[in-house]
Amino acid sequence: MKPAAILLLLLFSFGCTRQSKDLPVYGQMPGFQLLDQSGKAFADKDLRGKVCVVNFVFTSCGMTCPMLTRRMKGVQDQLLENFTPEIQQKVQIVSFSVDPERDTPERLLAYAKEYGADARLWVFLTGPLSDITRTVVDGFKISMGKQPVPQQGEAEIFEVVHGEKFVLVDAQGRIRGYYDSDRSGIKRMLSDLKALLKESSA
């Protein structure tokens, strides 16, 4: 049996019911040139040909981001447990820091290790704030910013706020879905991910 046929059989065996043609196209993934957790340059061109699962976090977040990162770790585990290495090479998990002024590659590397991120599948990205803002807000249409925290005293303190959606990008760099980070949203995203993998392997 040809490798492509084996791949399609495997995808169907995991309950891929939706078809890629049923998924809307929300636009094109933005172009960017950033740094990954190892300090190496990483650009949008490095994602072409892969189906990408994207989210937005920052390392000093104490509430929402740990949950989002654990959910993404669950996605990673699904890929590692259910897909062959050949299929895994067709997928990339991407987490953009929305606090790049503090999230250096070193901090992202420590964060990635803390949550058990597999560097073969999962990349964490940071860079100049203007580049991150353009990529996240203008490109992916996900909100991010800072808002002041009410307090006494002269020093002004801000907290980082950002959107919590997961984003699915196909192998042609097109944005194909936005998903809630709850269990039902992740389940739907995984189903659509399989449909896009089937499309890219046809």
Backbone hydrogen bonds, N-H to C=O, Kabsch-Sander energy under -0.5 kcal/mol:
donor,donor_aa,acceptor,acceptor_aa,energy
6,I,2,K,-2.2
7,L,3,P,-2.4
8,L,4,A,-2.2
9,L,5,A,-2.3
10,L,6,I,-2.3
11,L,7,L,-2.3
12,F,8,L,-2.3
13,S,9,L,-1.7
14,F,10,L,-0.7
14,F,11,L,-1.0
15,G,12,F,-1.7
16,C,11,L,-0.8
17,T,15,G,-1.0
22,D,19,Q,-1.8
23,L,20,S,-1.6
26,Y,24,P,-0.6
26,Y,175,I,-3.1
27,G,175,I,-0.6
29,M,173,G,-3.8
34,L,42,F,-3.0
35,L,126,T,-2.8
36,D,40,K,-2.6
39,G,36,D,-2.1
42,F,34,L,-2.7
44,D,32,F,-1.6
46,D,43,A,-1.6
47,L,44,D,-1.9
48,R,45,K,-0.7
49,G,171,A,-2.3
50,K,47,L,-2.0
51,V,90,K,-3.0
52,C,50,K,-0.5
52,C,169,V,-2.6
53,V,92,Q,-2.2
54,V,52,C,-0.5
54,V,167,V,-3.0
55,N,94,V,-2.2
57,V,96,F,-2.1
61,C,58,F,-1.3
67,M,63,M,-1.0
68,L,64,T,-2.3
69,T,65,C,-3.1
70,R,66,P,-2.3
71,R,67,M,-2.2
72,M,68,L,-2.1
73,K,69,T,-2.4
74,G,70,R,-1.8
75,V,71,R,-1.6
76,Q,72,M,-2.6
77,D,73,K,-2.5
78,Q,74,G,-2.1
79,L,75,V,-2.1
80,L,76,Q,-2.5
81,E,77,D,-2.5
82,N,78,Q,-2.3
83,F,79,L,-1.7
88,Q,84,T,-2.6
89,Q,85,P,-1.6
90,K,87,I,-2.2
91,V,88,Q,-1.7
92,Q,51,V,-2.2
93,I,121,L,-3.4
94,V,53,V,-2.9
95,S,123,V,-2.6
96,F,55,N,-2.5
96,F,94,V,-0.5
97,S,125,L,-2.7
98,V,57,V,-2.0
102,R,99,D,-1.6
103,D,99,D,-2.4
104,T,102,R,-1.7
108,L,104,T,-2.4
109,L,105,P,-2.5
110,A,106,E,-2.1
111,Y,107,R,-2.3
112,A,108,L,-2.8
113,K,109,L,-2.2
114,E,110,A,-2.2
115,Y,111,Y,-1.7
116,G,113,K,-1.1
117,A,112,A,-2.8
119,A,117,A,-0.7
121,L,118,D,-2.0
122,W,118,D,-2.9
123,V,93,I,-2.7
125,L,95,S,-2.6
126,T,35,L,-2.3
132,I,128,P,-2.5
133,T,129,L,-2.9
134,R,130,S,-2.1
135,T,131,D,-2.2
136,V,132,I,-3.2
137,V,133,T,-2.3
138,D,133,T,-1.2
139,G,134,R,-1.4
140,F,135,T,-2.1
142,I,136,V,-2.4
145,G,161,V,-2.0
147,Q,159,E,-2.3
149,V,157,I,-3.3
157,I,149,V,-0.5
159,E,147,Q,-2.7
161,V,145,G,-2.8
163,G,143,S,-2.6
166,F,179,Y,-2.5
167,V,54,V,-2.7
168,L,177,G,-2.4
169,V,52,C,-2.6
170,D,174,R,-2.7
173,G,170,D,-2.0
175,I,27,G,-3.0
176,R,168,L,-3.1
176,R,174,R,-0.5
177,G,168,L,-1.1
179,Y,166,F,-2.6
186,I,182,D,-2.5
187,K,183,R,-2.4
188,R,184,S,-2.2
189,M,185,G,-2.2
190,L,186,I,-2.5
191,S,187,K,-1.8
192,D,188,R,-2.2
193,L,189,M,-2.6
194,K,190,L,-2.0
195,A,191,S,-1.6
196,L,192,D,-2.2
197,L,193,L,-2.2
198,K,194,K,-2.3
199,E,195,A,-1.9
200,S,196,L,-2.5
201,S,197,L,-1.2
202,A,198,K,-0.5
202,A,199,E,-1.0
